């Protein structure tokens, strides 16, 4: 038996899109267009389902182009990319909802998909009836569904409303029941889209734990699409990055996320010739001085700055960083104030320094770094690179961080582990 659960070869998907019609400016032109219209409409209708693999017609949009990858049994594969990259289209094809334009797919195993809120549910049926409907679609017998029923209802947390029509469920309730059905009806392959973002934080944690159990303990295959880099990092050993319908990189999850966050790979070389100093590159390192992109919330973050002195001179200068969250909010600034007070002779050449952000300071999420070089008396900014690098903080949810055993959404972009002193009589 092959160890491959999913194999995709040269997969492409094209859609015909509407084009703006030209209108005649004269009466003669309008009459000619009226005469030609039936023939033009017949030609458009005939070509709706005829798309050549090499076609570059302006009315054809390629949502996916030459996708190739394979997933082994028991692997968890992450799929990341910006909105419109083609992630959902790919999952719909793998779920056999949409047909590909070209290419070949081999799937070995029963597939359960959770692509949109309430996917596969009949809104007129109750939660109980939809469980049996979905199980039947997956090829399960009534006895098999009976055996799993209590487990599904307990996991979803909608027991009180299990005999209520699904059309009366909230979005969160639909997601809870849909995931419980998809994960517990013995699928060999589970496909999960960003839909989990609709659920509350506690349920998201349950879902991530369930997917880890499915892949680790039960050897099931999981395809996971998410914009939450922390969740992808925790769950997926391998990932690939989609952009404009093509795969840019397939590798370990950390390398793929690194590429996604820093497509220029930290190669900056911002060194003006008429400036005292210039920036060469910036790296994120862990306490072992290994270059990384993800850091645990309880580990300090090192920002390794490489810069160049253009001329031999004796002067004072300093470096500074600014930290921003993913939305662009400025969190804090730090300058090397001690170094700025020193008056040191420097020779022309390349130098480096590391600034450390303390552990248990930043919360989970993506953070961007700008780097500047300045001198004083007079004050001159020699360089300021706004998007020099980025990194993301991961909380491994082991209960020892500042969140403790709380599994809900922690507000704010910093999460210091403060000291609390109690006086108990």
Phi, psi and omega in degrees: 000134181292148178272001182269123177273319181223131174228123182243128182231123173050044184279130176222150177220125181238149176233145171272131181245156181291146177242146179293128181277142177273141180248139181289147181267346184237164179295321179296318179295321178297319178295319179296319178296323180294323179290321182281341188306313182300321180291320178294319179295321178297320180294318179296318181295320180294328184270359184302320183255010181246096180240118178284139182300334181258011184288138175237028180302146183292341180266012179246129177246123179267104179286329176223146182216115174054057179274128178225125173193166174218151181233130179275158176301132178088356179275152172245113183256126176267141177235117183236164181157163181287167176302135181087005182285339181114009184296309182293324177299317179299315181294325177293325177291315179295331179274002178063031173271323180238142177272142176285157175282314176219165175108178186221139180231130172247122178236123181247097181137162180281131186254131170242133186236145173228092188254327180218163180301122177076021180303129177082000180268142170268115187297337181279341181272158178283170176301318179300313182294324180290328176299313180291325178297312181294320178298320178296318178299325179282358176089018181269151176278164180298324180296320179295320179292320177303319182294330182264350191301308183298323179296319180295312182296319180296318181294321185287331181074019181247029184305320182298334186245017187295336179255020175260139177305138184299334180297343179265001179282150169285168179300318180297320179295320178298316180297316182300312181290320181297317179293317180301319179294311184297323186275336188254355179267038172053049175281144172283330182229127180243126181246119185237124176264183184297001184304335181298341179296342179287330183286165178284167188298322181296319179290324176301319179297318177299318181295315179298319177296321179295318180294323175296321177294319181299317182279318185282301185279324187257353176070026178276161180260137182230132169251123190234120177250127180200152171268356179274099184297329179296317180294318179297318180297318181291324193263324193253132175277326179233154180209167166220157184252123176262137174213123180052038174084004178234156178273118180278322183205139171236124182190194173299154184301318182298319180291322180292316178295322177301315179296320181296317181281329183227075182298339179270002176055036174064014177273103188253303180049055178263084186231085176298134184294331183268011183255155176297311181225158177215160184267133178264305178195168180225135179232150172261128182232156175265179182299342176269009178065026174269136179290125183221173172240333179247140181227136175293146183302335182265015178240142179289154183250125177259131175250107185267114186253123177253127183220170184232134170267125187278332184217149175295129179192162176247112184202177175243137177213170178212160174248154180216155176231153170235136180249129179238150172274181187295333180277354178098001178290134182279115184273310179195165178235147175219132175244152177279079188291327179294316181295326182295335182281345183274144178246091191247145175278129181241139173264154177301133180161186183257140183224170176209157174208159180238133171246133185253128171268126187298154174294159179055038175247304181274147177275182178293147176137183181263137180229140181246151188236130168250148184232137180226153174236131187221157169229162186243163176053065004273163180283120180226132172267111183278327173204154175208103181261114190289318183242063186291322179193180178206164178205169176226145182262134180241134172255117185284003172058041178263006176086001183257356178273185182295342178283344181060225179265006179285129184254001182281182180289124178266117182287161176090163181256353173238149184217071182290145176269089187278159178268128180247131180241124181252141171247110184248122180278000000 
